[in-house]
Amino acid sequence: MEPDCRYSEKPILGEDGNPIFASMGDIARATETFRKQPKNPKALDVLNAYRNFRLNCIRTSLSLLRKASPPDKVLISARLKRLTSILRKLRRGQKGAVNEMDDIIGFRIICQSYGDAVAMSSRIANNLNASVKNYLENDHGAGIGYRAQHGIVKFKQPFHNSSVTVRFEIQVRSWYQHLWACWCESHGEQAKEGFPNRANDDAATQDLVATLRECSHKIAQWEKANPSQVQTELLNFSDPYNIALAWINNKKMVYQFDVFGHDIASAVRHLNRLESQMGLDPLLLVGVANEPSLRELLMKTHPRFTKNKGDLNPKYWMPQAQPV
């Protein structure tokens, strides 16, 4: 199946009637300005316009993802990298422009078992000609035990009268690996980035690093011994164009969602509005069926959508054979 590339973004025009960005060179220049001056209005306009362009590449990405034949039961979600995250990455030493980043658009695939995750990563590599970073066998560079596989996929997207090469990232995790990553991230950005200043960390931080690593190793041991065992029941995945958006209502502190079905264009516009105008962090879910399914899925896979934040504690979800 050839990817559907018809849904390219129309140029976003400024007040003078000219496109906010007309070339990838514009993105590179805006990136360097943004790196040094994060509040520069012209740079922000250019980078937000490029992010809108990338949002409208989602349909192409879904067409490609379908070729990888996801398991019957799986959760697929997508997110657009926020400017705050882009800035952190640039200041950590990311070279090149924003349009050269692999994960401006990122998909996450959560599988029911370790075996499903390994098989899915293999299909992504073989069917999508993706380059895959394998973090399953070795610790992540951060040294805290992150375990997953990341595939980087490239394709050509229409742009003005030509086309440009864009990339998107696909993270593949088992359910246990996913919950471990959520637990790790709940300790803050330092935990997520592997405590880069660990030499100066206090005893409590060193203990946390040891606990995170020990937990990930126990998960790894259990999964290698039980590769086919279902870790949790996920939903049937059948239609890669059936999508929904979920987000937290900050005033009521409850989550809300809208199901868009095949209307990807409306979902993209709504996602952009939630993020840019309301300052929210929406999650795009792929292949969902209806409201009850969404509710059940979010409670299982995204603890920030649950009222009991204690659910992130590994004692509630670690394999029983390997208690923490």
C-alpha positions as CSV (number, residue, x, y, z in Angstrom):
1,M,0.0,0.0,0.0
2,E,1.4,3.4,-1.0
3,P,1.3,6.1,1.7
4,D,-1.5,8.7,1.2
5,C,0.4,11.9,0.7
6,R,-2.4,14.1,-0.6
7,Y,-3.0,15.8,2.8
8,S,-0.2,18.4,2.7
9,E,-0.5,21.6,4.7
10,K,-1.4,24.7,2.7
11,P,1.1,27.5,3.3
12,I,0.3,29.5,6.4
13,L,0.3,33.2,5.5
14,G,1.5,36.1,7.6
15,E,0.0,39.5,7.8
16,D,1.9,40.6,4.7
17,G,0.3,37.7,2.7
18,N,3.5,35.8,2.3
19,P,4.1,32.3,3.7
20,I,5.5,32.2,7.3
21,F,8.1,29.7,6.1
22,A,8.8,29.0,2.5
23,S,11.8,26.6,2.8
24,M,13.6,24.3,5.1
25,G,16.2,27.0,5.3
26,D,13.7,29.2,7.1
27,I,13.2,26.5,9.7
28,A,17.0,26.2,10.2
29,R,17.3,30.0,10.8
30,A,14.3,30.0,13.1
31,T,15.8,27.1,15.1
32,E,19.0,28.9,15.8
33,T,17.2,32.1,16.8
34,F,14.8,30.0,19.0
35,R,17.8,28.2,20.7
36,K,19.2,31.6,21.8
37,Q,16.0,33.6,22.1
38,P,13.1,31.3,23.0
39,K,10.6,34.2,23.1
40,N,11.5,35.6,19.7
41,P,8.1,36.1,18.0
42,K,9.2,35.6,14.5
43,A,11.0,32.3,15.3
44,L,8.0,31.1,17.3
45,D,5.7,31.8,14.3
46,V,7.9,29.9,11.9
47,L,8.4,26.9,14.2
48,N,4.6,26.7,15.1
49,A,3.8,26.9,11.4
50,Y,6.2,24.0,10.7
51,R,4.6,22.0,13.6
52,N,1.2,22.6,11.9
53,F,2.6,21.2,8.7
54,R,3.9,18.1,10.5
55,L,0.5,17.6,12.1
56,N,-1.0,17.4,8.7
57,C,1.5,14.6,7.9
58,I,-0.3,12.3,10.3
59,R,-2.5,10.7,7.7
60,T,0.6,9.7,5.7
61,S,2.2,8.3,8.9
62,L,-0.9,6.2,9.6
63,S,-0.9,4.8,6.1
64,L,2.7,3.7,6.6
65,L,2.0,2.4,10.0
66,R,-0.8,0.2,8.7
67,K,1.8,-1.6,6.5
68,A,3.5,-2.8,9.7
69,S,0.4,-4.9,10.6
70,P,-0.1,-4.0,14.3
71,P,-1.2,-6.8,16.6
72,D,-4.9,-7.5,17.0
73,K,-4.9,-6.0,20.5
74,V,-2.8,-2.9,21.0
75,L,-2.8,0.8,21.9
76,I,-1.5,3.3,19.4
77,S,-1.2,7.0,20.3
78,A,0.5,10.0,18.8
79,R,1.7,13.3,20.0
80,L,3.2,16.5,18.5
81,K,6.4,17.6,20.2
82,R,5.8,20.8,22.2
83,L,8.0,23.8,21.9
84,T,9.2,23.5,25.5
85,S,10.4,20.0,24.8
86,I,12.0,21.1,21.6
87,L,13.9,23.8,23.5
88,R,15.1,21.3,26.1
89,K,16.4,19.0,23.4
90,L,18.2,21.9,21.6
91,R,19.9,23.0,24.8
92,R,20.9,19.4,25.5
93,G,23.1,19.6,22.4
94,Q,20.7,18.5,19.6
95,K,22.4,19.4,16.4
96,G,20.6,20.6,13.2
97,A,17.3,22.3,12.7
98,V,13.9,21.4,14.1
99,N,12.9,19.9,10.7
100,E,15.8,17.4,11.1
101,M,14.5,16.1,14.5
102,D,13.2,12.5,14.3
103,D,10.4,12.9,16.8
104,I,8.4,16.1,16.0
105,I,5.7,13.6,15.4
106,G,5.9,10.5,17.6
107,F,3.8,7.4,17.7
108,R,3.7,5.0,20.7
109,I,2.6,1.4,20.4
110,I,1.9,-0.4,23.6
111,C,1.6,-4.1,23.3
112,Q,0.0,-6.8,25.5
113,S,3.1,-8.9,25.7
114,Y,6.9,-8.7,25.3
115,G,6.7,-11.0,22.3
116,D,4.2,-8.8,20.6
117,A,6.5,-5.8,21.1
118,V,9.5,-7.6,19.7
119,A,7.5,-8.8,16.7
120,M,6.0,-5.4,16.0
121,S,9.4,-3.8,16.0
122,S,10.7,-6.3,13.6
123,R,7.8,-5.6,11.2
124,I,8.4,-1.9,11.5
125,A,12.1,-2.4,10.5
126,N,11.3,-4.8,7.7
127,N,8.1,-3.3,6.2
128,L,8.8,0.4,6.6
129,N,12.5,0.3,6.0
130,A,13.0,1.9,9.4
131,S,16.2,2.3,11.4
132,V,15.5,0.8,14.9
133,K,17.2,1.7,18.1
134,N,17.0,-1.3,20.4
135,Y,16.9,-0.6,24.1
136,L,15.6,-4.0,25.1
137,E,18.8,-5.8,25.8
138,N,20.9,-2.9,27.2
139,D,20.3,0.0,29.5
140,H,19.3,3.2,27.8
141,G,22.1,5.8,27.6
142,A,20.7,7.4,30.7
143,G,21.6,4.3,32.6
144,I,18.3,4.0,34.5
145,G,16.9,0.9,32.7
146,Y,14.7,2.2,29.9
147,R,13.6,-0.7,27.7
148,A,11.8,-0.2,24.4
149,Q,12.5,-0.1,20.7
150,H,12.4,3.1,18.7
151,G,11.9,3.0,14.9
152,I,12.6,6.1,12.7
153,V,10.6,6.2,9.5
154,K,11.2,8.5,6.5
155,F,8.9,9.5,3.7
156,K,8.3,12.3,1.2
157,Q,5.6,14.8,1.9
158,P,4.3,17.4,-0.6
159,F,5.5,20.9,0.2
160,H,4.6,23.8,-2.1
161,N,5.4,22.6,-5.6
162,S,7.9,20.0,-4.5
163,S,8.3,17.6,-1.6
164,V,10.4,17.3,1.5
165,T,11.7,14.3,3.5
166,V,10.1,14.1,6.9
167,R,10.7,11.6,9.7
168,F,8.6,10.3,12.5
169,E,9.4,8.1,15.5
170,I,7.6,5.0,16.6
171,Q,8.2,3.8,20.2
172,V,7.2,0.2,20.8
173,R,6.8,-0.9,24.4
174,S,5.2,-3.7,26.4
175,W,2.6,-2.7,29.0
176,Y,5.1,-3.2,31.9
177,Q,7.8,-1.2,30.1
178,H,5.3,1.6,29.4
179,L,4.2,1.8,33.1
180,W,7.8,1.8,34.2
181,A,8.6,4.7,31.9
182,C,5.5,6.6,33.2
183,W,6.6,5.9,36.8
184,C,10.1,7.1,36.0
185,E,8.9,10.3,34.3
186,S,6.6,11.0,37.3
187,H,9.8,11.8,39.3
188,G,10.5,14.8,37.0
189,E,12.6,15.8,34.1
190,Q,15.9,14.8,35.8
191,A,14.7,11.2,36.1
192,K,13.5,11.2,32.5
193,E,16.9,12.4,31.3
194,G,18.8,10.0,33.5
195,F,20.1,12.4,36.2
196,P,22.9,13.9,34.1
197,N,24.5,15.5,37.2
198,R,24.5,12.2,39.1
199,A,28.1,12.8,40.5
200,N,26.7,15.6,42.6
201,D,23.4,14.0,43.5
202,D,22.4,13.4,47.1
203,A,21.8,10.0,48.7
204,A,18.0,10.1,48.1
205,T,18.6,10.7,44.3
206,Q,21.1,7.9,44.2
207,D,18.7,5.5,45.9
208,L,16.0,6.5,43.4
209,V,18.3,5.7,40.5
210,A,19.1,2.3,42.0
211,T,15.4,1.6,42.5
212,L,14.5,2.5,38.9
213,R,17.2,0.3,37.5
214,E,16.4,-2.6,39.8
215,C,12.7,-2.4,38.8
216,S,13.5,-2.4,35.1
217,H,15.8,-5.4,35.5
218,K,13.1,-7.3,37.2
219,I,10.7,-6.6,34.4
220,A,13.3,-7.7,31.9
221,Q,13.9,-11.0,33.7
222,W,10.2,-11.7,33.9
223,E,9.6,-10.8,30.3
224,K,12.4,-13.0,29.0
225,A,11.0,-15.9,31.0
226,N,7.3,-15.2,29.9
227,P,7.6,-13.6,26.4
228,S,4.1,-14.6,25.3
229,Q,2.2,-14.0,28.5
230,V,-0.5,-11.2,28.2
231,Q,0.3,-8.4,30.7
232,T,-3.0,-6.7,30.4
233,E,-6.0,-6.8,28.1
234,L,-6.0,-4.1,25.5
235,L,-8.5,-3.2,22.8
236,N,-9.0,-4.7,19.4
237,F,-7.1,-2.7,16.8
238,S,-8.7,-2.8,13.4
239,D,-9.0,0.6,11.7
240,P,-5.9,2.8,11.7
241,Y,-7.9,5.9,10.7
242,N,-10.4,5.7,13.6
243,I,-9.0,8.3,15.9
244,A,-9.9,10.3,19.1
245,L,-8.4,13.0,21.2
246,A,-8.1,12.9,25.0
247,W,-7.0,15.7,27.3
248,I,-7.2,16.9,30.9
249,N,-9.7,19.6,31.8
250,N,-7.6,21.7,34.1
251,K,-10.6,23.4,35.7
252,K,-12.5,20.3,36.6
253,M,-9.4,18.1,36.9
254,V,-11.1,15.4,34.9
255,Y,-10.3,14.0,31.4
256,Q,-12.4,14.7,28.3
257,F,-12.3,13.3,24.8
258,D,-13.8,13.5,21.4
259,V,-14.0,10.7,18.9
260,F,-13.4,11.8,15.3
261,G,-13.6,8.6,13.4
262,H,-12.0,9.1,9.9
263,D,-12.1,12.9,10.1
264,I,-8.4,13.3,10.6
265,A,-8.4,16.9,9.4
266,S,-10.8,17.9,12.2
267,A,-8.9,16.0,14.8
268,V,-5.7,17.7,13.8
269,R,-7.3,21.2,14.0
270,H,-8.8,20.4,17.4
271,L,-5.5,19.0,18.7
272,N,-3.7,22.2,17.6
273,R,-6.4,24.4,19.2
274,L,-6.2,22.5,22.5
275,E,-2.5,22.9,22.6
276,S,-1.9,26.4,21.2
277,Q,-5.0,28.3,22.5
278,M,-5.7,26.4,25.7
279,G,-2.3,25.3,26.7
280,L,-3.3,21.7,27.2
281,D,-1.4,18.5,26.4
282,P,-3.7,16.5,24.2
283,L,-3.2,12.8,23.3
284,L,-4.2,11.4,19.9
285,L,-5.4,7.8,20.1
286,V,-5.5,5.6,17.0
287,G,-7.9,2.7,16.4
288,V,-10.2,3.4,19.3
289,A,-13.9,2.4,19.0
290,N,-16.1,4.4,21.4
291,E,-16.3,6.2,24.7
292,P,-16.3,3.2,27.1
293,S,-13.3,1.8,25.3
294,L,-11.4,5.1,25.6
295,R,-12.2,5.3,29.3
296,E,-11.0,1.8,30.0
297,L,-7.9,2.2,27.9
298,L,-6.8,5.5,29.5
299,M,-7.2,4.1,33.0
300,K,-4.9,1.2,32.1
301,T,-2.2,2.8,30.1
302,H,-2.0,6.5,31.0
303,P,-2.0,7.0,34.8
304,R,-2.2,10.7,34.5
305,F,-5.8,10.2,33.4
306,T,-6.6,8.4,36.7
307,K,-7.6,10.1,39.9
308,N,-5.3,7.9,42.0
309,K,-1.8,8.9,41.2
310,G,-0.6,6.1,43.5
311,D,-1.4,3.7,40.7
312,L,2.0,4.5,39.3
313,N,3.6,2.7,42.2
314,P,5.1,-0.5,40.9
315,K,3.6,-2.6,43.7
316,Y,0.3,-2.2,41.9
317,W,1.4,-3.5,38.5
318,M,4.8,-5.3,38.7
319,P,4.7,-9.0,37.7
320,Q,3.6,-11.0,40.7
321,A,6.5,-13.4,40.2
322,Q,9.0,-10.6,40.7
323,P,7.7,-8.3,43.5
324,V,9.6,-5.1,44.1
